[in-house]
């Protein structure tokens, strides 16, 4: 039997897909992704294909790389542990380890934070510098807007709106709508003329318009209307007038002011008042014995304008809280004076021990007798109240009655120092001593009693007793445990000085200035105390401190100098001479003290006395250069030139110094002995070739007196070889070349000088001025810009910059100059000249005053100020400037030294030089 195998052929949809078949690949599909099945659409290769691919990769040497690519843990998140530690529990140790790692990360971040922030800041600054804001780019232009006047602001045209200009010009055509006939008819009737009369007008002949029906005959009387109005106004004024005196209670002057003071409350304020009223009502209802609640409720009604309700509330508060003095005082404040008296009378019955209520009742009384009656009644209830005793004493007109009251007061209140002191003031000398002794026994720790006793003795001129009392006071108070320290004692000394008790002040300083101060710190501490007292205006206290310091340190030159300068500023000429006389006795080697004494004698006109002091100084200091020069100057100023020459000859032999040789040459030059002056200069240069002033004087003599430009040039050149760091010598050499017409040589000399002396403002300023004088403004500005970069804090250069700028830019340049060098006198003086040029007289005067206070030794500031006062000031103001300048004795300044060092100014005083300098100044701003 044959068996046949059935051949089952599957249909197409059930057939297996051929290898590498991808559905839709022929029409461009490569794969797709759905939300439920993330992954590629193409089928993954089966295991055989994958094994074949791995075998091929291994054959090519890439098997290890393929294994790394197929590693599922390659992209594993280290924070999410899987695999071996996936099922491990998260315990406290793990949490602590994580916390430690986080702490380490934070510490490392903090260590790098400073460098990171500095780097970020530097990058931000570099970015801002490379790409500045628009506001920073236009900062200089904005400063320039400060000089724009109001007329210029008004003349600035408005900016035209150019946005969509063409579109705005293409407007839609106008549309018109027809007007109804009714509107046209009504307009015609209003503007037209009537050509006919209605029947009523015809009956009344067309022109009469009666106010009443025809035939009535009544007419309107406007006079009666005015009379009625006046009558109504009079009734209103009578209602608001005083029924007793007939005068109106309206203040005609303050009526409008009262209207302005009325506050119109808004809805929100009214709502807040209602809420507060409800809250306070609950407070006084739940706790009626709470006095602040009643006071707050009453004040709320007062603020709301309901004074009657406020009085009622505070009256209820007085009933509920009869022992609270604040409630009674508030009730008295809210009521009138008469009612307040009644309220306070009830209050003192309830609280007779209240000092505030009694004093308030006294204030309500207008008669002094009534005030005294109230206060004496209060003392019956409160005899130990200091306030009431003081008020009662202050209302007594008779000193005897006040003394009797105070006698009773100190019995009732023995611990009140004020009452004891007041009683002592009213007693005579003997009784005051007894009173103060009792006060000292009653209050043993009070220093006021001791000081008052010392003042009492000073009034009797018992100076020794004053020192004894203060000394005993310091020792006994320290034994009693008083906490009064050294600073407080000095304050008491200053108070005594202000009250006029100088002896007590000195005794306090002498006894207490050394308290709590170490021996090595005494000098510095006492000098600081003296300066502090001087700053406070306590001159006698400072003088006492200096006197005590000189007793302890009689051989200290610095203390004597400070004391001498103090007396010169705040004392008299006699006191200064006395201090200097004692100073040279203890410090004979102090040349400054000898010179100050001689100068004071000379300024007072005592020439023989000045010479006598200098002779004593010669005996104590035989080879002192300063004393020799002072003696020579005294002889020159008094016209004794021959004696001065003899002194200079002796000085050159005994005190062979460079300044002595310079003074010798200057004196011969002033006397006209040019050959002798040159000979002395040659000898001096041979001994002191590094002293630049000798070279300068010789060059000036050769240039001006001998007209030897070439010789002067050689002199300056030789001097610069010996003294290359001398700035004045470089300036003179440059000016010599400029005067000779050699601008190029002058410029080259200054360039060489700047190389030898970098960052020197005087050399830069001279170079700028040389270019400006030669007409090269552009070069001058360029040099000025370079000089400000090299010397940014030089007041001389900033002043020159302000002067060279045009008028609109000077204010902004002045502001920059003040930022760079705020207190430079040259800048301040230049700004004062700017105000002067703008006719701002008061501001200019204030800035000139500021300039001379900043540096009183600068003579140019004084000269400019005097020039300003000569044009805009009074005679008193000019005299004040001259007086202050003479007291300051300026010695420096470009304009000042040009006149004071001139040969023709020899022997002239400060006032004469000031006027000469001021006469040659011209404010060209």
QUILINGI-V144190 format. One line per field, one symbol per residue. ss: DSSP state (@ for helix, = for strand, . for the rest). psi: psi as a letter, one per 30 degrees, with the letter a starting at -180 (. if undefined). burial: 1 if it has 16 or more other C-alpha atoms within 10 Angstrom, else 0. A space follows every 10 residues. Layout:
ss: ???
psi: ???
burial: ???
This chain:
ss: .......... .......... ....@@@... .......... ......@@@@ @@@@@@@@@. ..@@@@@@@. .......... ..@@@..... .@@@@@@@@@ @@@@@@@@@@ @@@@@@@@@@ @@@@@@@@@@ ...@@@@.@@ @@@@@@@..@ @@@@...... ....@@@@@. .......... @@@@@@@@@@ @.......@@ @@@....... .......... .@@@@@@@@@ @@@@@@@@@. =......=.. ....@@@@@@ @.....@@@@ @@@@@@@@@@ @@@@@@.... @@@@@@@@@@ @@@...@@@@ @@@@@@@@@@ ....@@@@@@ @@@@..@@@@ @@@@@@@@@@ ....@@@@@@ @@@@...@@@ @@@@@@@@@@ @....@@@@@ @@@@....@@ @@@@@@@@@@ @@....@@@@ @@@@@@..@@ @@@@@@@@@@ @@....@@@@ @@@@@@@@@. ..@@@@@@@@ @@@@@@@@@. .....@@@@@ @@@@@@@@@. .@@@@@@@@@ @@......@@ @@@@@@@@@@ @@@@@@..@@ @@@@@@@@@@ @@....@@@@ @@@@@@@@@@ ..@@@@@@@@ @@@@@@.... @@@@@@@@@@ @@@...@@@@ @@@@@@@@@@ ....@@@@@@ @@@@@@@... @@@@@@@@@@ @@@@...@@@ @@@@@@@@@@ ...@@@@@@@ @@@@@@@... .@@@@@@@@@ @@@@@...@@ @@@@@@@@@@ @@....@@@@ @@@@@@@@@. ..@@@@@@@@ @@@@@@.... @@@@@@@@@@ @@@...@@@@ @@@@@@@@@@ ....@@@@@@ @@@@..@@@@ @@@@@@@@@@ ....@@@@@@ @@@@@@@... @@@@@@@@@@ @@@@...=@@ @@@@@@@@@@ @@..@@@@@@ @@@@@@@@.. .=.@@@@@@@ ..@@@....@ @@@@@@@@@. .....
psi: kkkkkkjjjl lefflkklkg kkkgffgfkf llklffjkll flkklaeeee eeeeeeeeeg ggeeeeeeeg kfgehkkffj klcegegklj aeeeeeeeee eeeeeeeeee efeeeeeeee eeeeeeeeee illeeeegee eeefffgkle eeeffklkkk jgkheeeefi lkkkkkkkkl eeeeeeeeee flkkglklee eeeggffkjl fllkfegklk jfeeeeeeee eeeeeeeeeg lkfefgkkgk jfegeeeeef fkkjkleeee eeeeeeeeee eeefeeifgj efeeeeeeee eeefgieeee eeefeeeeee ifgjfeeeee eeeflleeee eeefeeefee ifgjeeeeee eeffkfkeee eeeeeeeefe eifgjeeeee eeefgkekee eeeeeeeeef eeifgjeeee eeeeeflaee eeeeeeeeee eeifgjfeee eeeeeeeefg hieeeeeeee eeeeeeeeef gkgjaeeeee eeeeeeeefg ieeeeeeeee fffgkgklef geeeeeeeee eeeeefgiee eeeeeeeeef eeifgjeeee eeeeeeeeef aleeeeeeee eeefefiffj eeeeeeeeee eeffgieeee eeeeeeeeee ifgkeeeeee eeeeeeeggi eeeeeeeeee efeeiileee eeeeeeeeee fgieeeeeee eeeeeeeifg jfeeeeeeee eeeeefhiee eeeeeeeeef eeifgjeeee eeeeeeeefg gieeeeeeee eeefefilhj eeeeeeeeee eefggieeee eeeeeeefee ifgjeeeeee eeeflleffe eeeeeeeeee iegkeeeeee eeeeeefggi eeeeeeeeee efeejffjfe eeeeeeeeff eflleeeeee eeeeeeeeil flkeeeffee fkefgkfkae eeeeeeeefg kkjg.
burial: 0000000000 0000000000 0000000000 0000000000 0000000000 0001000000 0010000000 0000000000 0000000000 0000000000 0000000000 0000000000 0000000000 0000000000 0000000000 0000000000 0000000000 0000000000 0000000000 0000000000 0000000000 0000000000 0000000000 0000000000 0000000000 0000000000 0000000000 0010001001 1011000111 1111111111 1101001011 1011101101 1111111111 1101100001 1011101100 1111101111 1101100000 1101110110 0111110111 0110010000 0110111011 0111111011 1111111000 0110111111 0111111111 1111111100 0010111011 1011001000 0000010011 1111111100 1111111111 1111000000 0110011011 1011000111 1111111111 0001111011 1011011101 0000011011 0011001101 1011111111 1100001011 1011101101 1001111111 1111110000 1001101110 1100111111 1111111111 0001001101 1101100011 1111111111 1110000010 0110111011 0011011011 1111111100 0010111011 0011001011 1111111111 1100000001 1011101100 1111111111 1111000011 1111001100 1011111111 1111110000 1011101111 1100111111 1111111110 0000000100 1100110101 0010111011 0000010001 0011011100 00000
